[in-house]
Amino acid sequence: MTEENVAYVGNKPVMNYVLAVVTQMNGGISEVSIKARGRAISRAVDVAEIVRNRFITDAELGTINIRTEEILNNEGISTNVSAIEIHLSRESI
Amino acid sequence: MTEENVAYVGNKPVMNYVLAVVTQMNGGISEVSIKARGRAISRAVDVAEIVRNRFITDAELGTINIRTEEILNNEGISTNVSAIEIHLSRESI
């Protein structure tokens, strides 16, 4: 069974999320799922790329999923937003 | 052999790119590759989701690739930018 952990990427600086993912993976978690919605999707791709190019070079890109989610705003009106999920994994040491 | 065409997503309104992809696919092209870099990545995901949810409901998501590209700016200094490529296809009619 693979352990899985999720990193939700929002509007903070990209290195905050990079650090979170690197910390998880160096702590022994073999698979991390990087998730984001809307404009943060670009940042989620940055996070995955920076982690595997600069910090954990033996991390492998797994499947990348995209989908549409429905969001209710404060007035109860629903809008659609795109979402992404990027899997990064590495073999146990 | 599959025909392939490429839609580059930039900073124009999302429906411009949706229309381009829908036109290509309705013109008989069975596979379209949606590409974007940097902040336009989020928009590329929107394009793929809008095309397959609203316009071409039998279109299928293929592989999604992400990578890092090196860009030279006007002063010759290179910076890294993330890029995405989303494949949409549908069987020939």
N, CA and C atoms of all chains as a GROMACS GRO file, in nm:
protein
  558
    1MET      N    1   0.083  -0.120   0.000
    1MET     CA    2   0.000   0.000   0.000
    1MET      C    3   0.087   0.125   0.000
    2THR      N    4   0.052   0.221  -0.082
    2THR     CA    5   0.130   0.345  -0.082
    2THR      C    6   0.070   0.444   0.017
    3GLU      N    7   0.159   0.510   0.088
    3GLU     CA    8   0.112   0.619   0.172
    3GLU      C    9   0.084   0.738   0.082
    4GLU      N   10  -0.018   0.812   0.114
    4GLU     CA   11  -0.045   0.929   0.032
    4GLU      C   12  -0.074   1.049   0.120
    5ASN      N   13  -0.021   1.160   0.078
    5ASN     CA   14  -0.046   1.282   0.151
    5ASN      C   15  -0.078   1.391   0.050
    6VAL      N   16  -0.155   1.491   0.094
    6VAL     CA   17  -0.202   1.592   0.000
    6VAL      C   18  -0.145   1.729   0.036
    7ALA      N   19  -0.098   1.800  -0.065
    7ALA     CA   20  -0.055   1.938  -0.048
    7ALA      C   21  -0.149   2.026  -0.129
    8TYR      N   22  -0.224   2.112  -0.060
    8TYR     CA   23  -0.315   2.204  -0.128
    8TYR      C   24  -0.242   2.334  -0.160
    9VAL      N   25  -0.234   2.368  -0.288
    9VAL     CA   26  -0.162   2.488  -0.330
    9VAL      C   27  -0.262   2.602  -0.346
   10GLY      N   28  -0.232   2.714  -0.279
   10GLY     CA   29  -0.318   2.832  -0.288
   10GLY      C   30  -0.240   2.952  -0.337
   11ASN      N   31  -0.261   3.066  -0.272
   11ASN     CA   32  -0.204   3.191  -0.323
   11ASN      C   33  -0.078   3.239  -0.252
   12LYS      N   34  -0.023   3.156  -0.166
   12LYS     CA   35   0.103   3.195  -0.100
   12LYS      C   36   0.219   3.179  -0.197
   13PRO      N   37   0.338   3.228  -0.158
   13PRO     CA   38   0.454   3.212  -0.246
   13PRO      C   39   0.482   3.064  -0.273
   14VAL      N   40   0.530   3.036  -0.394
   14VAL     CA   41   0.546   2.899  -0.439
   14VAL      C   42   0.639   2.819  -0.348
   15MET      N   43   0.742   2.883  -0.292
   15MET     CA   44   0.838   2.808  -0.211
   15MET      C   45   0.777   2.756  -0.081
   16ASN      N   46   0.671   2.820  -0.032
   16ASN     CA   47   0.601   2.765   0.085
   16ASN      C   48   0.554   2.623   0.057
   17TYR      N   49   0.495   2.605  -0.059
   17TYR     CA   50   0.439   2.474  -0.093
   17TYR      C   51   0.549   2.374  -0.129
   18VAL      N   52   0.654   2.425  -0.194
   18VAL     CA   53   0.769   2.339  -0.226
   18VAL      C   54   0.825   2.281  -0.096
   19LEU      N   55   0.844   2.369   0.002
   19LEU     CA   56   0.899   2.326   0.131
   19LEU      C   57   0.809   2.221   0.196
   20ALA      N   58   0.678   2.243   0.188
   20ALA     CA   59   0.584   2.148   0.250
   20ALA      C   60   0.596   2.010   0.185
   21VAL      N   61   0.604   2.007   0.052
   21VAL     CA   62   0.612   1.879  -0.019
   21VAL      C   63   0.746   1.810   0.008
   22VAL      N   64   0.855   1.888   0.004
   22VAL     CA   65   0.987   1.832   0.029
   22VAL      C   66   0.994   1.774   0.170
   23THR      N   67   0.938   1.846   0.266
   23THR     CA   68   0.938   1.799   0.404
   23THR      C   69   0.862   1.668   0.417
   24GLN      N   70   0.746   1.661   0.353
   24GLN     CA   71   0.668   1.537   0.356
   24GLN      C   72   0.747   1.421   0.297
   25MET      N   73   0.804   1.443   0.179
   25MET     CA   74   0.872   1.333   0.111
   25MET      C   75   0.999   1.292   0.184
   26ASN      N   76   1.070   1.390   0.241
   26ASN     CA   77   1.190   1.353   0.317
   26ASN      C   78   1.155   1.290   0.450
   27GLY      N   79   1.031   1.308   0.495
   27GLY     CA   80   0.985   1.245   0.618
   27GLY      C   81   0.939   1.102   0.596
   28GLY      N   82   0.953   1.053   0.476
   28GLY     CA   83   0.925   0.912   0.451
   28GLY      C   84   0.795   0.885   0.378
   29ILE      N   85   0.723   0.991   0.341
   29ILE     CA   86   0.600   0.969   0.266
   29ILE      C   87   0.635   0.947   0.120
   30SER      N   88   0.593   0.834   0.066
   30SER     CA   89   0.641   0.796  -0.067
   30SER      C   90   0.561   0.859  -0.181
   31GLU      N   91   0.439   0.903  -0.151
   31GLU     CA   92   0.360   0.964  -0.257
   31GLU      C   93   0.288   1.087  -0.207
   32VAL      N   94   0.302   1.197  -0.279
   32VAL     CA   95   0.235   1.321  -0.243
   32VAL      C   96   0.147   1.364  -0.359
   33SER      N   97   0.026   1.407  -0.326
   33SER     CA   98  -0.067   1.456  -0.426
   33SER      C   99  -0.076   1.608  -0.412
   34ILE      N  100  -0.040   1.679  -0.518
   34ILE     CA  101  -0.041   1.826  -0.517
   34ILE      C  102  -0.171   1.872  -0.584
   35LYS      N  103  -0.254   1.943  -0.508
   35LYS     CA  104  -0.386   1.982  -0.558
   35LYS      C  105  -0.400   2.134  -0.563
   36ALA      N  106  -0.473   2.182  -0.662
   36ALA     CA  107  -0.500   2.326  -0.672
   36ALA      C  108  -0.624   2.348  -0.756
   37ARG      N  109  -0.682   2.467  -0.738
   37ARG     CA  110  -0.799   2.506  -0.817
   37ARG      C  111  -0.776   2.645  -0.877
   38GLY      N  112  -0.845   2.671  -0.987
   38GLY     CA  113  -0.844   2.805  -1.046
   38GLY      C  114  -0.704   2.853  -1.082
   39ARG      N  115  -0.676   2.978  -1.050
   39ARG     CA  116  -0.548   3.036  -1.089
   39ARG      C  117  -0.429   2.972  -1.020
   40ALA      N  118  -0.454   2.904  -0.909
   40ALA     CA  119  -0.343   2.840  -0.839
   40ALA      C  120  -0.292   2.717  -0.912
   41ILE      N  121  -0.362   2.676  -1.018
   41ILE     CA  122  -0.319   2.558  -1.095
   41ILE      C  123  -0.178   2.577  -1.150
   42SER      N  124  -0.149   2.696  -1.204
   42SER     CA  125  -0.015   2.722  -1.257
   42SER      C  126   0.090   2.705  -1.148
   43ARG      N  127   0.056   2.752  -1.028
   43ARG     CA  128   0.151   2.742  -0.917
   43ARG      C  129   0.174   2.596  -0.876
   44ALA      N  130   0.068   2.516  -0.884
   44ALA     CA  131   0.082   2.373  -0.850
   44ALA      C  132   0.180   2.304  -0.946
   45VAL      N  133   0.174   2.342  -1.074
   45VAL     CA  134   0.269   2.286  -1.171
   45VAL      C  135   0.411   2.332  -1.136
   46ASP      N  136   0.425   2.460  -1.099
   46ASP     CA  137   0.556   2.510  -1.056
   46ASP      C  138   0.608   2.429  -0.937
   47VAL      N  139   0.522   2.404  -0.839
   47VAL     CA  140   0.563   2.329  -0.720
   47VAL      C  141   0.617   2.191  -0.759
   48ALA      N  142   0.542   2.120  -0.842
   48ALA     CA  143   0.585   1.987  -0.883
   48ALA      C  144   0.718   1.992  -0.956
   49GLU      N  145   0.732   2.089  -1.045
   49GLU     CA  146   0.856   2.099  -1.124
   49GLU      C  147   0.976   2.138  -1.038
   50ILE      N  148   0.955   2.231  -0.945
   50ILE     CA  149   1.068   2.274  -0.860
   50ILE      C  150   1.108   2.161  -0.766
   51VAL      N  151   1.012   2.090  -0.710
   51VAL     CA  152   1.045   1.979  -0.620
   51VAL      C  153   1.128   1.876  -0.693
   52ARG      N  154   1.084   1.835  -0.812
   52ARG     CA  155   1.156   1.723  -0.874
   52ARG      C  156   1.282   1.766  -0.948
   53ASN      N  157   1.292   1.894  -0.988
   53ASN     CA  158   1.415   1.937  -1.056
   53ASN      C  159   1.523   1.984  -0.960
   54ARG      N  160   1.481   2.043  -0.846
   54ARG     CA  161   1.582   2.104  -0.760
   54ARG      C  162   1.605   2.031  -0.630
   55PHE      N  163   1.501   1.967  -0.576
   55PHE     CA  164   1.514   1.916  -0.440
   55PHE      C  165   1.513   1.764  -0.430
   56ILE      N  166   1.419   1.701  -0.495
   56ILE     CA  167   1.410   1.555  -0.486
   56ILE      C  168   1.417   1.500  -0.628
   57THR      N  169   1.541   1.487  -0.675
   57THR     CA  170   1.560   1.458  -0.817
   57THR      C  171   1.523   1.314  -0.854
   58ASP      N  172   1.505   1.229  -0.753
   58ASP     CA  173   1.459   1.094  -0.786
   58ASP      C  174   1.306   1.082  -0.775
   59ALA      N  175   1.238   1.192  -0.752
   59ALA     CA  176   1.091   1.189  -0.749
   59ALA      C  177   1.038   1.172  -0.891
   60GLU      N  178   0.935   1.093  -0.902
   60GLU     CA  179   0.878   1.070  -1.035
   60GLU      C  180   0.737   1.126  -1.045
   61LEU      N  181   0.709   1.185  -1.159
   61LEU     CA  182   0.574   1.233  -1.188
   61LEU      C  183   0.483   1.114  -1.211
   62GLY      N  184   0.373   1.112  -1.138
   62GLY     CA  185   0.273   1.010  -1.165
   62GLY      C  186   0.164   1.069  -1.252
   63THR      N  187   0.044   1.020  -1.235
   63THR     CA  188  -0.066   1.070  -1.317
   63THR      C  189  -0.101   1.214  -1.280
   64ILE      N  190  -0.149   1.285  -1.379
   64ILE     CA  191  -0.198   1.422  -1.359
   64ILE      C  192  -0.345   1.422  -1.401
   65ASN      N  193  -0.431   1.460  -1.309
   65ASN     CA  194  -0.574   1.464  -1.340
   65ASN      C  195  -0.624   1.607  -1.338
   66ILE      N  196  -0.718   1.636  -1.430
   66ILE     CA  197  -0.787   1.764  -1.424
   66ILE      C  198  -0.937   1.737  -1.420
   67ARG      N  199  -1.009   1.827  -1.358
   67ARG     CA  200  -1.154   1.811  -1.353
   67ARG      C  201  -1.219   1.946  -1.324
   68THR      N  202  -1.351   1.947  -1.328
   68THR     CA  203  -1.425   2.069  -1.299
   68THR      C  204  -1.499   2.051  -1.167
   69GLU      N  205  -1.486   2.149  -1.078
   69GLU     CA  206  -1.556   2.144  -0.950
   69GLU      C  207  -1.656   2.258  -0.942
   70GLU      N  208  -1.767   2.231  -0.871
   70GLU     CA  209  -1.869   2.333  -0.853
   70GLU      C  210  -1.848   2.399  -0.718
   71ILE      N  211  -1.847   2.529  -0.717
   71ILE     CA  212  -1.825   2.602  -0.593
   71ILE      C  213  -1.945   2.690  -0.564
   72LEU      N  214  -1.989   2.692  -0.437
   72LEU     CA  215  -2.097   2.783  -0.396
   72LEU      C  216  -2.034   2.907  -0.335
   73ASN      N  217  -2.069   3.023  -0.386
   73ASN     CA  218  -2.016   3.144  -0.324
   73ASN      C  219  -2.106   3.189  -0.209
   74ASN      N  220  -2.073   3.303  -0.149
   74ASN     CA  221  -2.144   3.348  -0.029
   74ASN      C  222  -2.294   3.370  -0.052
   75GLU      N  223  -2.331   3.405  -0.175
   75GLU     CA  224  -2.473   3.426  -0.205
   75GLU      C  225  -2.543   3.298  -0.249
   76GLY      N  226  -2.474   3.188  -0.242
   76GLY     CA  227  -2.535   3.061  -0.278
   76GLY      C  228  -2.540   3.034  -0.426
   77ILE      N  229  -2.468   3.115  -0.504
   77ILE     CA  230  -2.465   3.094  -0.649
   77ILE      C  231  -2.346   3.004  -0.682
   78SER      N  232  -2.372   2.903  -0.765
   78SER     CA  233  -2.264   2.811  -0.797
   78SER      C  234  -2.188   2.852  -0.921
   79THR      N  235  -2.059   2.836  -0.916
   79THR     CA  236  -1.975   2.859  -1.034
   79THR      C  237  -1.884   2.739  -1.051
   80ASN      N  238  -1.837   2.722  -1.174
   80ASN     CA  239  -1.745   2.612  -1.201
   80ASN      C  240  -1.602   2.660  -1.195
   81VAL      N  241  -1.516   2.574  -1.143
   81VAL     CA  242  -1.375   2.606  -1.138
   81VAL      C  243  -1.297   2.480  -1.176
   82SER      N  244  -1.190   2.500  -1.252
   82SER     CA  245  -1.106   2.387  -1.289
   82SER      C  246  -1.015   2.349  -1.172
   83ALA      N  247  -0.979   2.223  -1.167
   83ALA     CA  248  -0.890   2.175  -1.061
   83ALA      C  249  -0.788   2.079  -1.120
   84ILE      N  250  -0.675   2.070  -1.054
   84ILE     CA  251  -0.570   1.977  -1.099
   84ILE      C  252  -0.519   1.897  -0.980
   85GLU      N  253  -0.472   1.777  -1.010
   85GLU     CA  254  -0.411   1.693  -0.906
   85GLU      C  255  -0.288   1.628  -0.970
   86ILE      N  256  -0.173   1.655  -0.912
   86ILE     CA  257  -0.046   1.605  -0.966
   86ILE      C  258   0.015   1.509  -0.864
   87HIS      N  259   0.043   1.388  -0.907
   87HIS     CA  260   0.104   1.290  -0.816
   87HIS      C  261   0.255   1.286  -0.833
   88LEU      N  262   0.323   1.300  -0.721
   88LEU     CA  263   0.469   1.285  -0.719
   88LEU      C  264   0.501   1.168  -0.626
   89SER      N  265   0.592   1.084  -0.669
   89SER     CA  266   0.627   0.972  -0.582
   89SER      C  267   0.774   0.938  -0.594
   90ARG      N  268   0.822   0.872  -0.494
   90ARG     CA  269   0.955   0.812  -0.508
   90ARG      C  270   0.959   0.683  -0.432
   91GLU      N  271   1.045   0.596  -0.481
   91GLU     CA  272   1.057   0.464  -0.416
   91GLU      C  273   1.114   0.483  -0.277
   92SER      N  274   1.070   0.395  -0.188
   92SER     CA  275   1.121   0.401  -0.051
   92SER      C  276   1.272   0.376  -0.053
   93ILE      N  277   1.339   0.442   0.038
   93ILE     CA  278   1.485   0.430   0.044
   93ILE      C  279   1.525   0.296   0.105
   94MET      N  280  -0.273   0.620  -3.812
   94MET     CA  281  -0.201   0.738  -3.763
   94MET      C  282  -0.301   0.844  -3.716
   95THR      N  283  -0.271   0.902  -3.602
   95THR     CA  284  -0.360   1.008  -3.554
   95THR      C  285  -0.313   1.142  -3.606
   96GLU      N  286  -0.408   1.222  -3.648
   96GLU     CA  287  -0.376   1.360  -3.682
   96GLU      C  288  -0.363   1.438  -3.553
   97GLU      N  289  -0.269   1.530  -3.551
   97GLU     CA  290  -0.256   1.609  -3.430
   97GLU      C  291  -0.244   1.755  -3.464
   98ASN      N  292  -0.309   1.836  -3.384
   98ASN     CA  293  -0.299   1.978  -3.403
   98ASN      C  294  -0.275   2.044  -3.268
   99VAL      N  295  -0.215   2.158  -3.268
   99VAL     CA  296  -0.176   2.221  -3.144
   99VAL      C  297  -0.249   2.353  -3.125
  100ALA      N  298  -0.302   2.376  -3.005
  100ALA     CA  299  -0.361   2.504  -2.968
  100ALA      C  300  -0.276   2.565  -2.857
  101TYR      N  301  -0.212   2.678  -2.887
  101TYR     CA  302  -0.132   2.746  -2.786
  101TYR      C  303  -0.220   2.844  -2.709
  102VAL      N  304  -0.229   2.826  -2.578
  102VAL     CA  305  -0.313   2.912  -2.495
  102VAL      C  306  -0.228   3.022  -2.434
  103GLY      N  307  -0.270   3.145  -2.453
  103GLY     CA  308  -0.201   3.262  -2.399
  103GLY      C  309  -0.291   3.342  -2.309
  104ASN      N  310  -0.285   3.474  -2.325
  104ASN     CA  311  -0.356   3.562  -2.231
  104ASN      C  312  -0.488   3.618  -2.281
  105LYS      N  313  -0.536   3.569  -2.395
  105LYS     CA  314  -0.666   3.614  -2.443
  105LYS      C  315  -0.779   3.548  -2.363
  106PRO      N  316  -0.904   3.595  -2.382
  106PRO     CA  317  -1.015   3.532  -2.309
  106PRO      C  318  -1.025   3.384  -2.341
  107VAL      N  319  -1.063   3.307  -2.242
  107VAL     CA  320  -1.063   3.161  -2.254
  107VAL      C  321  -1.148   3.111  -2.371
  108MET      N  322  -1.259   3.180  -2.400
  108MET     CA  323  -1.348   3.131  -2.506
  108MET      C  324  -1.284   3.141  -2.645
  109ASN      N  325  -1.186   3.231  -2.663
  109ASN     CA  326  -1.113   3.233  -2.790
  109ASN      C  327  -1.048   3.098  -2.818
  110TYR      N  328  -0.985   3.043  -2.715
  110TYR     CA  329  -0.914   2.917  -2.733
  110TYR      C  330  -1.011   2.799  -2.740
  111VAL      N  331  -1.119   2.808  -2.663
  111VAL     CA  332  -1.221   2.703  -2.670
  111VAL      C  333  -1.275   2.693  -2.813
  112LEU      N  334  -1.306   2.809  -2.870
  112LEU     CA  335  -1.358   2.812  -3.007
  112LEU      C  336  -1.257   2.752  -3.106
  113ALA      N  337  -1.129   2.785  -3.089
  113ALA     CA  338  -1.026   2.732  -3.179
  113ALA      C  339  -1.021   2.578  -3.172
  114VAL      N  340  -1.026   2.525  -3.051
  114VAL     CA  341  -1.016   2.380  -3.034
  114VAL      C  342  -1.142   2.312  -3.089
  115VAL      N  343  -1.258   2.369  -3.058
  115VAL     CA  344  -1.384   2.310  -3.106
  115VAL      C  345  -1.388   2.311  -3.258
  116THR      N  346  -1.343   2.422  -3.317
  116THR     CA  347  -1.340   2.431  -3.464
  116THR      C  348  -1.248   2.325  -3.524
  117GLN      N  349  -1.131   2.307  -3.465
  117GLN     CA  350  -1.040   2.204  -3.514
  117GLN      C  351  -1.102   2.065  -3.505
  118MET      N  352  -1.159   2.035  -3.389
  118MET     CA  353  -1.212   1.900  -3.370
  118MET      C  354  -1.335   1.874  -3.456
  119ASN      N  355  -1.418   1.976  -3.473
  119ASN     CA  356  -1.535   1.959  -3.559
  119ASN      C  357  -1.496   1.956  -3.706
  120GLY      N  358  -1.376   2.004  -3.738
  120GLY     CA  359  -1.326   1.999  -3.874
  120GLY      C  360  -1.263   1.866  -3.908
  121GLY      N  361  -1.268   1.771  -3.816
  121GLY     CA  362  -1.223   1.636  -3.846
  121GLY      C  363  -1.088   1.600  -3.788
  122ILE      N  364  -1.028   1.690  -3.711
  122ILE     CA  365  -0.901   1.656  -3.647
  122ILE      C  366  -0.931   1.577  -3.520
  123SER      N  367  -0.873   1.457  -3.512
  123SER     CA  368  -0.914   1.366  -3.405
  123SER      C  369  -0.840   1.389  -3.275
  124GLU      N  370  -0.724   1.457  -3.283
  124GLU     CA  371  -0.649   1.481  -3.159
  124GLU      C  372  -0.594   1.622  -3.157
  125VAL      N  373  -0.622   1.692  -3.048
  125VAL     CA  374  -0.570   1.828  -3.033
  125VAL      C  375  -0.486   1.834  -2.906
  126SER      N  376  -0.372   1.901  -2.917
  126SER     CA  377  -0.283   1.919  -2.804
  126SER      C  378  -0.292   2.064  -2.758
  127ILE      N  379  -0.334   2.084  -2.634
  127ILE     CA  380  -0.350   2.219  -2.578
  127ILE      C  381  -0.225   2.252  -2.496
  128LYS      N  382  -0.152   2.355  -2.538
  128LYS     CA  383  -0.026   2.388  -2.472
  128LYS      C  384  -0.029   2.526  -2.410
  129ALA      N  385   0.041   2.541  -2.296
  129ALA     CA  386   0.051   2.672  -2.232
  129ALA      C  387   0.173   2.675  -2.143
  130ARG      N  388   0.217   2.798  -2.112
  130ARG     CA  389   0.329   2.816  -2.022
  130ARG      C  390   0.292   2.919  -1.915
  131GLY      N  391   0.360   2.908  -1.801
  131GLY     CA  392   0.345   3.008  -1.695
  131GLY      C  393   0.201   3.022  -1.647
  132ARG      N  394   0.158   3.146  -1.630
  132ARG     CA  395   0.024   3.170  -1.574
  132ARG      C  396  -0.089   3.124  -1.665
  133ALA      N  397  -0.060   3.106  -1.793
  133ALA     CA  398  -0.164   3.060  -1.886
  133ALA      C  399  -0.198   2.912  -1.865
  134ILE      N  400  -0.121   2.843  -1.782
  134ILE     CA  401  -0.147   2.700  -1.757
  134ILE      C  402  -0.288   2.680  -1.702
  135SER      N  403  -0.329   2.765  -1.607
  135SER     CA  404  -0.464   2.753  -1.552
  135SER      C  405  -0.569   2.767  -1.661
  136ARG      N  406  -0.544   2.860  -1.754
  136ARG     CA  407  -0.639   2.882  -1.862
  136ARG      C  408  -0.645   2.761  -1.957
  137ALA      N  409  -0.532   2.697  -1.978
  137ALA     CA  410  -0.529   2.578  -2.064
  137ALA      C  411  -0.616   2.466  -2.005
  138VAL      N  412  -0.612   2.452  -1.872
  138VAL     CA  413  -0.697   2.353  -1.806
  138VAL      C  414  -0.844   2.391  -1.823
  139ASP      N  415  -0.875   2.520  -1.809
  139ASP     CA  416  -1.012   2.567  -1.833
  139ASP      C  417  -1.057   2.533  -1.975
  140VAL      N  418  -0.970   2.557  -2.073
  140VAL     CA  419  -1.004   2.529  -2.213
  140VAL      C  420  -1.041   2.381  -2.230
  141ALA      N  421  -0.955   2.293  -2.180
  141ALA     CA  422  -0.981   2.150  -2.195
  141ALA      C  423  -1.112   2.111  -2.127
  142GLU      N  424  -1.137   2.164  -2.008
  142GLU     CA  425  -1.257   2.128  -1.934
  142GLU      C  426  -1.383   2.182  -2.001
  143ILE      N  427  -1.378   2.305  -2.051
  143ILE     CA  428  -1.496   2.364  -2.115
  143ILE      C  429  -1.526   2.292  -2.247
  144VAL      N  430  -1.420   2.260  -2.323
  144VAL     CA  431  -1.443   2.189  -2.450
  144VAL      C  432  -1.512   2.057  -2.424
  145ARG      N  433  -1.462   1.979  -2.329
  145ARG     CA  434  -1.515   1.843  -2.315
  145ARG      C  435  -1.644   1.839  -2.233
  146ASN      N  436  -1.668   1.938  -2.149
  146ASN     CA  437  -1.793   1.937  -2.073
  146ASN      C  438  -1.910   2.004  -2.145
  147ARG      N  439  -1.880   2.108  -2.225
  147ARG     CA  440  -1.989   2.184  -2.284
  147ARG      C  441  -2.006   2.165  -2.434
  148PHE      N  442  -1.896   2.140  -2.506
  148PHE     CA  443  -1.906   2.143  -2.652
  148PHE      C  444  -1.887   2.009  -2.719
  149ILE      N  445  -1.786   1.936  -2.680
  149ILE     CA  446  -1.759   1.808  -2.745
  149ILE      C  447  -1.756   1.702  -2.636
  150THR      N  448  -1.876   1.657  -2.601
  150THR     CA  449  -1.888   1.573  -2.481
  150THR      C  450  -1.833   1.432  -2.500
  151ASP      N  451  -1.806   1.394  -2.627
  151ASP     CA  452  -1.742   1.264  -2.647
  151ASP      C  453  -1.590   1.277  -2.659
  152ALA      N  454  -1.536   1.396  -2.635
  152ALA     CA  455  -1.391   1.412  -2.636
  152ALA      C  456  -1.333   1.348  -2.509
  153GLU      N  457  -1.221   1.283  -2.527
  153GLU     CA  458  -1.158   1.218  -2.412
  153GLU      C  459  -1.025   1.282  -2.378
  154LEU      N  460  -1.002   1.295  -2.247
  154LEU     CA  461  -0.874   1.345  -2.200
  154LEU      C  462  -0.768   1.239  -2.221
  155GLY      N  463  -0.660   1.278  -2.288
  155GLY     CA  464  -0.547   1.187  -2.300
  155GLY      C  465  -0.444   1.219  -2.194
  156THR      N  466  -0.319   1.195  -2.226
  156THR     CA  467  -0.214   1.222  -2.129
  156THR      C  468  -0.197   1.372  -2.107
  157ILE      N  469  -0.156   1.408  -1.987
  157ILE     CA  470  -0.125   1.545  -1.952
  157ILE      C  471   0.021   1.548  -1.910
  158ASN      N  472   0.101   1.627  -1.978
  158ASN     CA  473   0.244   1.636  -1.945
  158ASN      C  474   0.276   1.774  -1.890
  159ILE      N  475   0.366   1.777  -1.792
  159ILE     CA  476   0.420   1.905  -1.746
  159ILE      C  477   0.572   1.899  -1.757
  160ARG      N  478   0.632   2.014  -1.779
  160ARG     CA  479   0.778   2.018  -1.785
  160ARG      C  480   0.825   2.161  -1.759
  161THR      N  481   0.955   2.177  -1.751
  161THR     CA  482   1.014   2.309  -1.730
  161THR      C  483   1.086   2.352  -1.856
  162GLU      N  484   1.059   2.474  -1.902
  162GLU     CA  485   1.126   2.526  -2.021
  162GLU      C  486   1.212   2.646  -1.984
  163GLU      N  487   1.324   2.661  -2.056
  163GLU     CA  488   1.412   2.772  -2.030
  163GLU      C  489   1.380   2.882  -2.132
  164ILE      N  490   1.363   3.003  -2.083
  164ILE     CA  491   1.329   3.116  -2.170
  164ILE      C  492   1.438   3.222  -2.161
  165LEU      N  493   1.478   3.275  -2.274
  165LEU     CA  494   1.574   3.385  -2.275
  165LEU      C  495   1.496   3.516  -2.286
  166ASN      N  496   1.518   3.607  -2.193
  166ASN     CA  497   1.450   3.736  -2.205
  166ASN      C  498   1.529   3.831  -2.293
  167ASN      N  499   1.483   3.955  -2.306
  167ASN     CA  500   1.546   4.049  -2.398
  167ASN      C  501   1.693   4.078  -2.366
  168GLU      N  502   1.726   4.068  -2.238
  168GLU     CA  503   1.866   4.093  -2.200
  168GLU      C  504   1.952   3.967  -2.206
  169GLY      N  505   1.896   3.861  -2.256
  169GLY     CA  506   1.973   3.738  -2.269
  169GLY      C  507   1.985   3.657  -2.142
  170ILE      N  508   1.906   3.695  -2.041
  170ILE     CA  509   1.909   3.620  -1.915
  170ILE      C  510   1.803   3.510  -1.921
  171SER      N  511   1.841   3.391  -1.881
  171SER     CA  512   1.747   3.281  -1.891
  171SER      C  513   1.669   3.261  -1.761
  172THR      N  514   1.542   3.233  -1.775
  172THR     CA  515   1.460   3.199  -1.660
  172THR      C  516   1.384   3.071  -1.691
  173ASN      N  517   1.343   3.003  -1.587
  173ASN     CA  518   1.266   2.880  -1.606
  173ASN      C  519   1.118   2.909  -1.597
  174VAL      N  520   1.041   2.841  -1.678
  174VAL     CA  521   0.896   2.856  -1.673
  174VAL      C  522   0.834   2.717  -1.689
  175SER      N  523   0.728   2.693  -1.614
  175SER     CA  524   0.658   2.564  -1.626
  175SER      C  525   0.570   2.563  -1.749
  176ALA      N  526   0.550   2.445  -1.804
  176ALA     CA  527   0.465   2.432  -1.922
  176ALA      C  528   0.376   2.309  -1.907
  177ILE      N  529   0.262   2.312  -1.975
  177ILE     CA  530   0.171   2.198  -1.970
  177ILE      C  531   0.127   2.164  -2.112
  178GLU      N  532   0.096   2.037  -2.132
  178GLU     CA  533   0.043   1.992  -2.261
  178GLU      C  534  -0.070   1.894  -2.230
  179ILE      N  535  -0.189   1.927  -2.276
  179ILE     CA  536  -0.308   1.845  -2.248
  179ILE      C  537  -0.360   1.788  -2.380
  180HIS      N  538  -0.373   1.657  -2.388
  180HIS     CA  539  -0.422   1.595  -2.512
  180HIS      C  540  -0.572   1.567  -2.502
  181LEU      N  541  -0.644   1.615  -2.601
  181LEU     CA  542  -0.787   1.585  -2.612
  181LEU      C  543  -0.807   1.509  -2.742
  182SER      N  544  -0.886   1.404  -2.738
  182SER     CA  545  -0.908   1.330  -2.863
  182SER      C  546  -1.050   1.277  -2.869
  183ARG      N  547  -1.093   1.248  -2.988
  183ARG     CA  548  -1.217   1.174  -3.000
  183ARG      C  549  -1.208   1.083  -3.120
  184GLU      N  550  -1.280   0.973  -3.111
  184GLU     CA  551  -1.277   0.878  -3.221
  184GLU      C  552  -1.340   0.940  -3.345
  185SER      N  553  -1.289   0.901  -3.458
  185SER     CA  554  -1.344   0.952  -3.584
  185SER      C  555  -1.489   0.911  -3.596
  186ILE      N  556  -1.565   0.998  -3.657
  186ILE     CA  557  -1.709   0.972  -3.673
  186ILE      C  558  -1.732   0.870  -3.783
   0.00000   0.00000   0.00000
